[in-house]
């Protein structure tokens, strides 16, 4: 199994400087053409790289945690929780930037309307107040939740498609793969996205005895 990722950081264009790179036309460009705006001062960057990274991350996590792979293969109802847990531990969009449309105060710190803020989803996903032993990949963790898709009005609208793609892949891999073994991997160097630029894994196929 090989995954090669386009991921070298490039010079950021003015429209993209605060956002992950994406695969093509941004939703803002599309929205601007139709006369709509998505949010003040922001473009948005769906959807290809995030899903590729999420898929690569989940394979790497199972290769490193074969006990968890055995659990999933024995009980396919764990797949939705495995997707959540992998997105929590390895968050493809660890931070996102937004501009405040009203004044806020968080933990006594005021932030004025118009301020640009960074939402640290990757950090929140490993908040030990919410997730005991946060670095541990545990598909039996409950509740299995995370902030990898954001939250609120601008929550990722691709959630269901992304979950469907990852879920179908895990189903098929669980049918055919008994073991993954990472041969080589390289981290992606990118300001906005987190994951692997390259992952090569050997697989041990399922035999008659599983
Ligand atoms: C595992 C895969 C994915 C991850 C981790 C992900 C993550 C995110 C995050 C963190 C945001 C920003 C949310 C916020 O501002 O709070 C976002 C926005 C968005 N995503 Fe995704 N995404 C994924 C897949 C997709 C897919 C498959 C699509 C489309 C088919 C998509 C379309 C979008 C769009 C259009 C926005 C902008 C929404 C807005 O600003 O109103 N994403 N995504």
Boltz pocket constraint, residues with backbone or C-beta under 6 A from the ligand:
constraints:
  - pocket:
      binder: B
      contacts: [[A, 27], [A, 38], [A, 39], [A, 44], [A, 45], [A, 46], [A, 47], [A, 48], [A, 50], [A, 51], [A, 54], [A, 91], [A, 92], [A, 93], [A, 96], [A, 121], [A, 147], [A, 148], [A, 149], [A, 150], [A, 151], [A, 153], [A, 154], [A, 155], [A, 156], [A, 157], [A, 158], [A, 159], [A, 161], [A, 162]]
      max_distance: 6.0
